[in-house]
Amino acid sequence: MGPQVPTLQSRYPIHNEIGTTGLIISGRNEESASSIPATTAAHAHEHQHDEKSSKDEGTTSMTAAPAAPEDGIDAIDAIDAKNYTTEILGGNSTSNSNSNSTSTSNSTSTGNSTSTSTSNGTRKEKVTNTTTSAAGTSMMRPACQAPWDCSNLRIAIPASVAVKEDDYWCTTVPVDGDYQAIKAFIPEARQEVAHHMIVNSCGAQPEPLNTKKVKTKEGKEIEVWNCKRNELCPSSSNQYDMGKILYAWAKGAGRFDADVDAGVLVGSRTGIDAPYIVLQAHFLNAVSEETKEEEAAVEMVMTSEFPDKVLSINLFSNSHFKLPAKRDRLDVKAKCCMKGSGTTDLFAYRVHAHDFARNISLSIFNETVVSGDPQVPHFFEKDRERHELKLGTDWEVTCSYNTQQANQTVYAGKGANNEMCNMYLMVSSSVPYTSNCYGGFNSMIQNNPDVYIQADLAYLGETLEPIKVIEMPSLGQVAGVHLGYQGNPDHMLIFHRADREMLQYDHDDRIKEDVLLVWDTKENKVVSTFGGDLFRLPHGLTIDRDNNIWLTDVDSQLAYKLDPSGQLLLTVGEEGRRGHDARHLCRPTEVAVSNDGHFYVSDGYCNSHVMKYNATTGAVVEEVEVTGGLVVHSLVLDDCTDMLYVADREGKNIRLIHLGSADGKGKEITRVDVSMYGNVYSVTQDQYGNVYALVWDRNNPAKKVYFVQLQVKEAFTLEDALQVMAIELPGIKIPHDFTVSYNFKEHALDVWVGETGPGPHGKVTLFRVPL
């Protein structure tokens, strides 16, 4: 079996396994979407199982190239360069309070409020004095305070609908407006009545087949439907809407609050795609005289302010296992590779299983990140350490069981004697990361915003207008740019050449001025500069997931590793000496860093290969040939598929080399021909791992520059699956590097382009590509 398609994202249904915002399947050893049984999505979550616990029975187990043109033409004083930034269309960023207060309480009530009723059994309240409690949890910050303007949305299902044991019922409510942020979830249910509740969003209005009307305690008539064996987001169309999990409750857990600068986004706006909220309640028993007046409800504190940080949930589950009886320890796994180019912060986590489960944990690189006891109240536990979780690597959830009290094999499934394995990971980032990992298949469905550029958009074939230009007298030729420096989405690291230009010969002395500059894109000013007396002629810039800085210098013939503070840790190559053997580099161009402890250097102007090194020692590991490559100019690595994207600049194509070949040398899988647009100067990734190229039609009199997105469509072969979407970038004269970031607030791609010229000067220009 050949290497996998690196990313699969589509706007169309794929075997009914796609939500409204598109589907991405990624991860090592994954099955295709069609190999996931149609029942998998319906069986993976606790809200689609019978979850009655059994004290007696239990759960599962097993457990050198022709001469080519040189790159063109060339630090910075530590000054506030705000006056050198041109706002062409103006900024549209907003800032929020940075309060660091902490509060803990056992109360679950809200304070002074005025309430109004809405249809569909919900109640909205204007909150004027909100408590900040979380029974069983601890708050990092109050849920709603200035500048937030919050109101409450309550969704409820009366217990009177339950007609038998383990009865599952759903109801839905629309979300007002393009977007709202949920700041807190306040559960209202007794664990003796409701086994669990799930709050889910849907991409369209749910269309259940069999509904009935009931009244809430407030006297409002609502529609409910039995959802034990039906989807949470039923649809009459052929398109399967998997929705997104927003919140889950069980075993008497208390209120859950977001940080002051964070929230869960819902609403109809494209990119959010959550215009409806669904509550599912699992009632333990048929209604009785004692429970007929009770409800399963969740109250949500809402605001119309867009948060800086987005909270989203990734569910790791396994529902395909069996557990032999009388065992001390049995482990069940759910492992998937989380596609993406950076990191995301773990905000909170929740575990869920039944009587035989003893522990559920998350591990990355075989190191435990967090773990939880499934026998205590199933609340979202906030991660006090705020672990940075690396994307582009395997996340593994392990559910551990003890079946000494079981008298027979315990199966995962729907019966009262069944077990479960679920871990909810709530992450915090500037963009949402939402996915379901199905253990047993090691397959992942990622339900992130669709960032593919559409061919029918009006601006395609025309030109965009630049939004912002960064230039100043001391800014040299911009060799490299990176947005999101040290995890700050507003900080850009710029690698420039001071007063130097690239020549046919090598400069033999180092640049005295600082050539690395941190720029605040929101405040439009220099934050810091460093990197003086280290480089001769800067070229490539890469930041790894540990915030280490990797650079190349085409005149020193070196590749460098700096720590996040700018201290030199490692170099490879021999300074000042070009060469064609394993010890030497010849005008190296860029570095790509793997999560497996290796890094790759594209080499370069006078070699046609990529060198693989040990990231700790710098020892050469392997040579990856780029056969016939004409200036190997830039690299991007997709860790989840072991696919290396190589910019063959003068060959006018992007090589896809699979690094998982048996000999370790890599195997070229296909080439993406972009010759109709020009020479490939740079390749990069967005936060979700989508690949882009910066292409310059240098030899055409018009010398147009293009921003190219690689799109992976449904096809039988990788060659047929890869398509390109190109947009002209006006006003760019001598492009060299770029960075692409998904702007979730604007639902657009922010494209920053760095130029090496004219002369020993450079600039960085921002374009915003609407989606």
Helices and strands as residue ranges (DSSP letters): E 9-10, E 23-25, G 33-35, H 40-44, G 46-48, G 82-84, E 85-87, E 113-117, E 123-127, E 150-158, G 159-161, E 167-174, E 180-188, E 194-202, E 211-215, E 221-226, E 244-250, E 256-257, E 262-266, E 276-283, E 295-303, E 309-318, E 322-323, E 330-338, E 343-352, E 357-364, E 367-372, E 381-382, E 388-390, E 393-401, E 410-411, E 422-429, E 435-439, E 443-446, E 466-470, E 478-483, G 485-487, E 491-496, E 516-520, E 525-530, E 538-543, E 549-553, E 558-562, E 568-572, E 588-593, E 598-603, E 609-614, E 620-625, E 632-638, E 643-648, E 653-658, E 667-673, E 679-685, E 691-696, E 705-712, H 718-721, E 722-728, E 735-743, E 748-755, E 764-770
